[in-house]
Amino acid sequence: MEEKKALDLRALYTKVLGDKIDAYALPPESFTVMGCEIIEYNEEEASMVVRMPIKDFTLNPYKTMQGGMIVAALDNAIGPLSMLVAPLNMTRRMNTEYIKPLTQKMGNIYVRARLVERKRKRLFFEATIEDKEGKIYTKTTAEHWIVTR
């Protein structure tokens, strides 16, 4: 994957949230702490790519990325995408398949997320974690519920 500049997060979300943007914690602290950057957003395809490094605090004793941190990485792409494609929503469930360990030698990882389907108040997402060559290390599916107030 070619190195791309990070997108302007505030501009991206202002388009959707308008003057209500300041009511949200954007970017969320977990996104910032993990070093996440949105490098692609395709409105037409409802897809996003988030780049992030594998930081020391995400490692397990084997010096590979800890499973819960891998899910956090996936959620740090699906969550931002969900805000751009639907009104207020929350994760209902995630099903993750770990394929290969993620190590700091990889440099950055790339989380590719997309909205697969929308049924009434449910959103269905797929996401993968890839290296810079596009090799898949982790896959997940997620279901979100649109919250009505």
Rosetta blueprint (number, residue, H / E / L):
1 M L
2 E L
3 E L
4 K L
5 K L
6 A L
7 L L
8 D L
9 L H
10 R H
11 A H
12 L H
13 Y H
14 T H
15 K H
16 V H
17 L H
18 G H
19 D H
20 K H
21 I H
22 D H
23 A H
24 Y L
25 A L
26 L L
27 P L
28 P L
29 E H
30 S H
31 F H
32 T H
33 V H
34 M L
35 G L
36 C L
37 E E
38 I E
39 I E
40 E E
41 Y E
42 N E
43 E L
44 E L
45 E L
46 A L
47 S E
48 M E
49 V E
50 V E
51 R E
52 M E
53 P E
54 I L
55 K L
56 D H
57 F H
58 T H
59 L E
60 N L
61 P L
62 Y L
63 K L
64 T L
65 M E
66 Q L
67 G H
68 G H
69 M H
70 I H
71 V H
72 A H
73 A H
74 L H
75 D H
76 N H
77 A H
78 I H
79 G H
80 P H
81 L H
82 S H
83 M H
84 L H
85 V H
86 A L
87 P L
88 L L
89 N E
90 M E
91 T E
92 R E
93 R E
94 M E
95 N E
96 T E
97 E E
98 Y E
99 I L
100 K L
101 P L
102 L L
103 T L
104 Q H
105 K H
106 M H
107 G L
108 N E
109 I E
110 Y E
111 V E
112 R E
113 A E
114 R E
115 L E
116 V E
117 E E
118 R E
119 K E
120 R L
121 K L
122 R E
123 L E
124 F E
125 F E
126 E E
127 A E
128 T E
129 I E
130 E E
131 D L
132 K L
133 E L
134 G L
135 K L
136 I E
137 Y E
138 T E
139 K E
140 T E
141 T E
142 A E
143 E E
144 H E
145 W E
146 I E
147 V L
148 T L
149 R L
